[in-house]
Amino acid sequence: MTSIYDIKINSLQGKPINLKDFEGKHILFVNVASKCGFTPQYKGLEELHQKYKDKLVVIGVPCNQFGSQEPGSSEEIQEFCEVNYGVSFLITEKIDVKGQNQHPLYSWLTNKDFNSKKSSSIKWNFQKYLVDNNGKLIDYYFSITKPTSSKITKHIK
């Protein structure tokens, strides 16, 4: 596994997402949860998606590993995101972002052996990983970093 574009993951509706389709754009991966103190960041993620959609793909990745704050089914997650935050960006299937059953996407994002940049661990919901338009990891940002922070947007502009 050398390229982020080779990783297989499905959408919330169970359809395959081909990350190669996003080559040439930045990708912001965010592990999301519906019942977290950071959940209002969905609004900022949607703003980012709308403002930079020609240059950036925002991908929400539901995960129930932090405080069991994403207990819902795919249908419940979809409805929650649309009704409460008007989310129109891509949401993946619910996965594990750490531990024994860590999804290959997060193995790549968090392991320097795969991403050639740096290793990290997921601390909580709404941790963000920014990948450049060539599929290289730029950096990661803890939950407290707002989606529209200049720490993130300076790389996209």
N, C-alpha and C positions, 0 to 999 in steps of 0.2 A: 504494500500500500504506500505509494509514493506521492500521489496527488489527491487533493481534496475532491477533485472532480471524479475520481474512481469510486467514491464511497456511495453505497446504496442506502437510501432511506425512503420511507413512504410518507405521503401526505396524511393529514388527519382523516381523510376519506379512504385511506388504504391504497391510493394510487402511487406508483413509483415516481419519485422526484429525481430528475437527472440533473445533478449539480453542474455538469458540463454545459448545460443550457445557459448558465450564468457566467461563463467565462467572458472576460472583458468588463465585468462589473465587480464592485466590491460586494462582499456578503457579510452581513452582521448576523451571527447566530446568538440567540438568547434563550437560555433555559427558563421557561415561563411557568407560572402557577396562578390559578384563579383565586386562591384564598390566602394570599401573602400580603404583607404590608407594602411590598413593592409593586403589587398588581396594578396600581394606577399608572405605572410606566408603560402599560399598553398604549395609553394615549400618546405619549412621546414617541413610542416606536411607530405608531401610525403616522404621526407628523413627519418623522424621518422618512418613512416609506413614501409618503405623498410628495415631499419636497425634493427628494433625490432619486426618484424611481428610475430615471434614465441612467444613473450611475451606481445605484445601490439596490441590493436585494436584502430585505429584512426577513429572517426566518425564525419564527418562534418554535421552540422545542419543548413541549410539555413534559414535565418531570414531577414525579410524586415522591422524590427521595429526601426532601427537606421539609420536615414538619408535617408530612402527609398533606401538603397544601394544594395538591392537584389530584383529588380523588375521583374526579368525574370521568364519564365515558367520553369517547370521541365526539358524540353528538352533543353532550352537555358542555364540553369545552368549546366547541364551535359556536353554540348558541350564546354562551356566556360572553365570548370575545366579540361577537357581532352585536349583540343587544347592548352590552354595557360600554363598549369602547369603539364600536364601528370598525373593527379590525378587518382590513382587506388584504393584509400581507399574508404570506405563506405560513401555515402552521403544519408542523410534522406530526406524525404519530407520537404517542407518549412513549418515552424511552428512559433508560437509566443513563445518567451522565457520569456516574462514578461507580466504583466497586466491581465485583466479579462479573456482572452482566452489563458492563459499560458498552454502550453502542460504539461501533467503529468510528463514527463521526467525532465523538468526544475523546476517543483514544487518540485520534489525529490532532484534535485541537489542543489537548492537554499534555502531549508527549513530544519532547524535542526530537526523539528518534524518528518520529513521523513528520512533524511540521518543520524541522530544521531551524527553529527559531528559539523556542523556550518551552520548558515544562511548567505546568501549573496544576492547581487542584481547584475543583469547584467548591466554593465556600457556602453558597446559598442560591436561592432562586434569583433570576434576573442578572446573572453574571453574563457578560457580553464578550464575544470573540469576533474580532474584525479581520477579515481576509481581503487581501487586495485583488485588483482586477486580473492578476496573473495566478491567483490561487495560492498565494503565500500569506502566511499568518503575519499580521501587522502587530497586534497586541491583544491583551484581554483587559477587561475593566470590571471591577467588583460591582455588586448590586447598587451601591450608593451613587455610582456614576449615572447621571441621567442620560437617556438615549440621545438627547439633543446637545449634550455637552460638547464643547469645542475640542475636548480630548479625542472625541470620535470624529466629529464633522470636519476637522482640519485635514483628515486623510482623504476625504471624499470630494471636497470642493475643487 
